[in-house]
Amino acid sequence: MGWVPGPAQREDNKYDLIFSRGDLLEVPRTLFTHFGIYLGAGRVAHFIPDIMPVVSSDECRIKQMVTNTRLLLGVLAKCGSIRVDSVDDFAYGSEILINTKDKVCSRPALRGEEVARRAEKLQGDVSYSLLWYNCEHFVMYCRYGTVMSFQTFQFCKTVRKLFLSRRVAKATALLGACLLLYLGAVNTCSGLLAVLLPFLIWMAS
C-alpha cells in the first residue's frame, strides 16, 4: 500500500493549488493590511512586531502564534521578527488577496523563486518600525527589490492634510494670540514662537 498523506499534508497541498511560490499575500485588517510571501507547502514568511525574542530564548515559546500583547509590546519596543507560519495562522480567518501590488508598483515583480529565496534569507529578528520598516516594506523588497510602503505613504498624507493645512495654521495663530493675551506673558521669545509656529504650518500646507 502506498503512502497516504495525512490531513496536514492535504491542507498544505490545497494551498499549493491556490498560490505559487513567491506570491505576495495580502490580508486586510480593520485598521491596516498585513502582508507575507508564500513559500510553498502552506507556509508564509511575514514580518511582525514581537517582544518575545527579546525577553526569552526559548524557541518553543517564540514559535508559538504571536498574541496581540506580544505584537503591541513589539511595536512599542520597535522589535520584530521575520518568521514562517502556516497560511491559516497568517490569515487569521481573513480573506487573502494575491499579488495586488503588481498593478500599482512601478517595478516589475521578480521571479517567484527569487522572491521566496529573499524572504527565506531574511528570516530572524529585525528592528521594527510602524512607519519606516514594517511588513509591507519587507514584502516589497522581496518581490520588487524596493523598500517602500503604500500604507505609510497614505498615513503621512492623511496626517499632513489634518495638521498641515491653512485652516490649522490660522487656528494655531489665533489660539497662540489668545493664550498670550490671557496669560499676559508677551515677550520677544513667546511672541516669536506664536508667529513662527503658524507660519511654518502655513508654509508646509
HELIX and SHEET records of a PDB file:
HELIX    1   1 PRO A    7  ILE A   18  1                                  12    
HELIX    2   2 MET A   52  VAL A   55  1                                   4    
HELIX    3   3 GLU A   59  LYS A   63  1                                   5    
HELIX    4   4 ASN A   68  ALA A   77  1                                  10    
HELIX    5   5 VAL A   87  ALA A   91  1                                   5    
HELIX    6   6 THR A  100  LYS A  103  5                                   4    
HELIX    7   7 GLY A  112  LYS A  121  1                                  10    
HELIX    8   8 CYS A  135  TYR A  144  1                                  10    
HELIX    9   9 PHE A  150  PHE A  163  1                                  14    
HELIX   10  10 ARG A  166  LEU A  183  1                                  18    
HELIX   11  11 THR A  188  ALA A  204  1                                  17    
SHEET    1   A 6 LEU A  97  ILE A  98  0                                        
SHEET    2   A 6 LEU A  24  PRO A  28 -1                                        
SHEET    3   A 6 THR A  33  GLY A  40 -1                                        
SHEET    4   A 6 ARG A  43  PRO A  49 -1                                        
SHEET    5   A 6 CYS A  79  SER A  86 -1                                        
SHEET    6   A 6 GLY A 124  SER A 127 -1                                        
END                                                                             
